[in-house]
Amino acid sequence: METFLILKIIFVIGVVIALYAVARNLDIIRIILIYWKDLILRK
């Protein structure tokens, strides 16, 4: 039971870190998506 609790806590911390990383890089992700959209629609 304790192992499951520890794994759950580690998973929650991992999700928080992943969301923080995505939030920090949202502008970069948006620029990349706009670039790909322009590349596809140009043809």
Helices and strands as residue ranges (DSSP letters): H 2-24, H 26-42
